[in-house]
Amino acid sequence: MATTVKRAAGFFVPLLLVALIVACASTGAGHAYKLYPGPPRTPVELATLRFGDGVTSLQVDGMRVNSADYERVELLPGKHDITWDATFAVSVLVNPAGRDEAEAAVTTEFLAGHEYSVHGDRTTGPGYRMYLWIEDTATGRVVGGSRKP
């Protein structure tokens, strides 16, 4: 009996480790979505958009990128149409599903060598409100949407 348990454990532990590695690898951590043609470019030639807390997907000039698959989007500098979705955990008194979603869309200028973070946040209590914004991480300047006060 003890031999059977050891043999089963010897089989399932490596299987569990492989499953965990695959699950962790699919979080998008470290992966960049290259949203421009041609060979890879240096960071100083590109604008980078990073997913902030609660942001589940970005759409850049009509191309959808999910935070489950990628950590950031690399694009050529210039004006781009950005749409993003955010999901928030909320009280079931606000929404029976226990979550709420919001979407924002802006057209804004992105600069070469700059990194931007796409955010979603909410207030709690009376006057519940959601905020969605894009911020230049170096300067703190909001380049699209409205930041939570």
C-alpha angles and dihedrals in degrees: 000000000000090000091054091051092048091048091050092047090048088056101041100044094061089042090053091049091052090049091051093049091050092047093050092046091057096059093090092239109159096000120124126203106221104216099182136072127257134024124342116284133207121264091250089062094051143060114228127208117199126197112245128203114305095008107129102176145003129207113203115188089335097313113118120216122184125214089223089066104033139029096206146003121232116205141164115268118261138071117334136175108235127189121177139181128213130190123205133191108234139173115279085236088067095040124003090219090063092235139073132200135209135185132201134185130196140161110221144158117255120199128221114257093019127119120211130195121212111214142191124185139155142206123236133217125028114000093029108199138171125222127199124184146152117228133192100235094210097051102023088229116148109232097179141011128008125300121221108259 
